[in-house]
Amino acid sequence: MATSAGRSRFQYLLHLAQDNLDFRIPEIKALLALRGKPFRPSESSREKCPFLCLDGLSEDDVRCIMARSVCAKSAFELWGHGKTHGELKSSLLKYPSENMSPFMQRDSTYRINVYTFNKTLLFEDRIKRIDALEYLPFEGTVSLKSPQHIFCLLEDYGTDPNNIPEHPEYIYFGRWIADGQRELIRSHSVKNRHFIGNTSMDAGLSFIMTNHAKVKENDLVFDPFVGTGSLLVACSHFGAYVCGTDIDYNTIHGRGRSSRKNQKWRGPDENIRANLRQYGTERMYVDVMVSDASKPVWREAPLFDAIITDPPYGIRESTRKTGSHKDITKPPDGIFVESHVPVSQAYHLSDMFSDLLNFSAHYLVVGGRLVYWLPIYRPEYCEEMVPLHPCLRLISNCEQTLSSHTSRRLITMEKIKEPEEQDSLAHLSDPRFSAYQGHNAFREKYFSGLNKKSGRDDV
Ligand SMILES: C[S@@+](CC[C@H](N)C(=O)[O-])C[C@H]1O[C@@H](n2cnc3c(N)ncnc32)[C@H](O)[C@@H]1O
């Protein structure tokens, strides 16, 4: 079978899924960065469009992206494109025959698929589209069941379902290379997961976070607010060793009330390790332990390749940390006296994000990534509200809308240098945290927004 592995200077077309729009390009960029490749979209690529053309890649690069991406559905070696079928034809006729011929040999088998976005074509119209490609020099035999090569004609009818044009806005033709990992969303659905909680992270978003964090084989990944370990499940799937902490004893030890309907108490083996076992990645489990994220227990060193987490916002779980109301100042050296009695006190969002960034600056390796969710009250959001740290570069900031007034943003940062003394102290007084310092006012609005959405007062 002919292969184009190692060939470069080709254009590749990615067909992206039309959900989680904001997360798609940062995911592709992160996966390219994992291979040390730049993100070079070609001129014809349009925002929000499900089709993305990329330059400067090899087929191997594209296969590697597709082996990880949950935002991309399929990838094609792009042979031609245009606004009309006429333009497509001239573009295809200009495509070098030496690039086509290895896949059109007499002794090969092939199939042509027709895919339309935002329009359904009748069967006879699909056949007409295929017949109209008779100018291409196919010499092999058609095999619908198990072809050696699959080609695809893709027609884009825009993104407005209420205003579908008669003719496509853009048309592409290419050779299919690989499908993405959309199947992981179904196979890892929390609906069928062994151990779940009220805030278990959705499988698709867990894999997106893992990709934004550039998690790779043999990495050590840490989740300081681990809950039921959904993020550890996704990271372990891509070969990372995983560990986490949570303040809640019952969650860490898989005890207490069950989050399942028709089940009062958790069963004997409902825990994070069993979740990894369910997906065949138990060997990647390092451990989880009960610990308060505001008071890290780790030896100070750049221990983690990625920190990936979904902190509590006080919506469905409380934002608490250990400590007495009277004793709210941290000793400067971070050492707590042995007589300390760990009663709990409120953990303000401003402190939580400040602690998380500071922790990441100290415990990530240089080049390692922090990926976390930031709650947003939309009417007052501005980019300056995103917490920054001198040791962490902001890589992406993607919105997931929850209601007209509320959303959460997936923030990805990369460690660029080891902290010096002034770095950790400087950012705590940074005015950029001020939006979160007014924690109560902020949370009140955040809560009332969510209440409006759900029609409840007890969220
Ligand atoms: C949004 S949940 C995380 C859900 C998790 N991603 C999952 O898939 O199950 C936040 C978790 O943070 C924990 N938590 C709250 N305050 C904490 C603290 N101060 N330190 C560590 N964990 C804390 C809660 O017990 C809760 O399990």
The ligand as an ORCA input file, in Angstrom:
! r2SCAN-3c Opt
* xyz 0 1
  C     -15.501     20.670     41.735
  S     -14.972     19.423     42.825
  C     -13.828     18.516     41.864
  C     -14.519     17.471     41.059
  C     -13.561     16.556     40.374
  N     -12.915     17.200     39.255
  C     -14.310     15.305     39.912
  O     -14.308     15.035     38.706
  O     -14.910     14.632     40.746
  C     -13.979     20.257     43.965
  C     -13.392     19.383     45.051
  O     -12.556     20.212     45.860
  C     -12.616     19.718     47.178
  N     -12.153     20.794     48.066
  C     -12.844     21.844     48.567
  N     -12.048     22.625     49.331
  C     -10.811     22.054     49.296
  C      -9.555     22.384     49.884
  N      -9.413     23.459     50.643
  N      -8.506     21.568     49.598
  C      -8.643     20.459     48.835
  N      -9.809     20.094     48.286
  C     -10.873     20.881     48.491
  C     -14.074     19.318     47.368
  O     -14.180     18.354     48.404
  C     -14.414     18.761     45.968
  O     -14.253     17.359     45.955
*
